[in-house]
Amino acid sequence: MSIPELTKKVDFVSDDQLLFIFIAIAIKYCEKPYIHLTHRSSEQVESKCYLFKREAFLDYSMIEFASGHWNELVIEEGSYIEDTFNITFSNCESYNPHEHQSNHLAALLDKNNNELTLIINEKHFIPDVLAGIDSTLQYLLQQMKHNPNLSFSQGCGLTPEEWNIIEGRFNDTDRDWGEQINKTYSELLDNQVINSPDRVAIQYKDLHITFKDLNDKAEHMASSLSKHGATYQSRIPVLTHRSIDLITVIFAIWKLGAIYIPLDPNYPTERIQTILSDCQPDLIIVTEPASSVAIWKTVTMDSLKSSAISASGSYSPSFKTPESLAYIIYTSGTTGKPKGVMIEHRGMINHLLCKIEDLHITEDSIVAQTASQCFDISIWQMFSSLLVGGRIVIYDNDTLLNPNQFLSSMVEDRIDIVEFVPSYLNTLLKWIERKPRTLSSLRYLIVTGEILKFNLVDRWFNNYPHIPIVNAYGPTEASDDITHAFIYSNDVTHIPIGRPIQNMRIYIINQDYKLCPIGVKGEIIVTGIGVGKGYWQDEYKTNKAFVTLTIPNTGKEEQRFYRTGDIGCWTDSGEILYFGRIDDQIKIKGYRIELLEIDHALGKCHGVEEAVTITEENKNGDMRLVSFIVSKTKDASSHIRHELMNYLPAYMVPEHIRVVMELPLTPNGKIDRSKLKEFIYF
């Protein structure tokens, strides 16, 4: 395998200028706070090593650098610390940078031929960075001619060419939906009610409902809800299982201009009550009366349907602006309290229209509805295909837990678009590999919610070489997916999360809020019509995650961004690669989980003195939760899993709980998570 490198003629610059350029490139491509420079010279017997802060160099100019003033920035000559960006500059013929695997970036100056060779370490960079480094090197060499007193801050920014690529090509996502974006979901669906009144809109087991009946029942339910006091932007949690009734009542809530808040009946009572206490509902829709909601105003689904028959026409549709809230979905929170994400109608509608356009959803499409109503992907699964006259088929949890039955149902129902989390796809593929299925109607397999691995891609295309995979990525805070990656074969070198969808723009930033070059890891931030309003009644967390920034060369002074906390980088093709989280938030089975929330719940359990939760892959390659607790209680782990069910939904309860005498610590007193992994036995 060839080493990623590039070589350029440098016959008009001095060694000092080349070292300046090299350090400027290192600062630009560095993602760490410290840089460790090894300087090897043919004039020196031994190498010199320098450690300095990345940001310390930014204000220094070429003249100051050449005069040797930069040495005052060195923390300590010859010193070394962990988590540094390691670079080597050498003009020694005997030096072989390929032998030094700790280097992130190396430069070899061949004085005989006036050539500079730059070499990257593939363990730290993707090869795509070479094109950017080449562009940067040429740009700096040109700048050096015209401005010999160039500063590091001027030299380490994006070149004009890179700006044009990121803004003009990668983020060329403007899409004019016309008046659709300013309409209610109800108004958009009216066309299908008029044009295809008798077409089946939703199917659930042996039950069906047509577009006309769906609209009529939603009208009646909206009237009934109005009589129960619901009005514009009323907060209405729905505590019921997935069904035709659930979709109908959500439709009714939106007809009123009210806010839909999903709740899962399988949630622990405490979690349901925590969410209700936070959102302070105006009315709760339940399957049947329950003690968990007794202190709030409720109406049962059956009562709502019964009273709806005589309530027709007694409500006034209310939709004041596209910025009105469509729904609030609660996600995991670091303090043990779930966060209510507020999404506007225009963000939701934009996402539905993107799905229709990108997946070529038509009146002939049959989309599987597989996700929990508390998972944000349920929104597009329930409502996108209806807008063009397509059909939704709802599969309940019992069916999904029986892969053989589910696969047979998919074939029988002629499903052409289905979405899974990778861990569930892994389960299905095991069945398919034992008993092959044709899936002749399926056009797209969408995966989301977890990292998609090569093994799954390979196995899928070995069974279904003509059915593409769509790797979808996005946070709840930005109306669900913000990228789509279409994968057509297993002949891929990496698995991207895709390109920005319509009317959403994505940037990769470093710790200084500066844009990262192509191929360099940083935090994924997103702006556009889908970015939500923030967290319900939580100004602190909203201001921390939703920020206003000015991105140069975009033609826009200030834009509102959501900071995903995810690490990614651009590829040359304009796709984004995903590398994990900045913090302790993870996704398992599609659900977003804050590990600190699990630790907080463990702290409530009897006998637990300390607790920490980590993730680990099991032998099947699936992510699992493992908790370590300090407890003097006998058989603590056996009763704690049961006790956790009172505080956490099932998907957040760790697969394993290990009791340890004490939690291992790093030298600086932090919990040593790497040591904890040594305690795990499969």
Beta strands, then each sheet from edge to edge (+ up, - down):
strand 1: 5-9
strand 2: 34-40
strand 3: 48-53
strand 4: 84-90
strand 5: 105-110
strand 6: 115-120
strand 7: 200-204
strand 8: 207-210
strand 9: 235-239
strand 10: 259-263
strand 11: 284-286
strand 12: 298-300
strand 13: 325-331
strand 14: 339-344
strand 15: 366-369
strand 16: 391-394
strand 17: 417-420
strand 18: 444-447
strand 19: 469-473
strand 20: 483-487
strand 21: 499-500
strand 22: 504-509
strand 23: 522-528
strand 24: 534-535
strand 25: 546-549
strand 26: 559-570
strand 27: 576-581
strand 28: 585-588
strand 29: 591-594
strand 30: 608-617
strand 31: 623-631
strand 32: 656-660
sheet 1: 1+ 6- 5+ 4+ 2+ 3-
sheet 2: 8+ 7- 16- 15-
sheet 3: 10+ 9+ 11+ 12+
sheet 4: 13+ 14- 24+
sheet 5: 17+ 18+ 19+ 20- 21+
sheet 6: 22+ 23- 26+ 25-
sheet 7: 22+ 23- 26+ 27-
sheet 8: 28+ 29-
sheet 9: 30+ 31- 32-
end
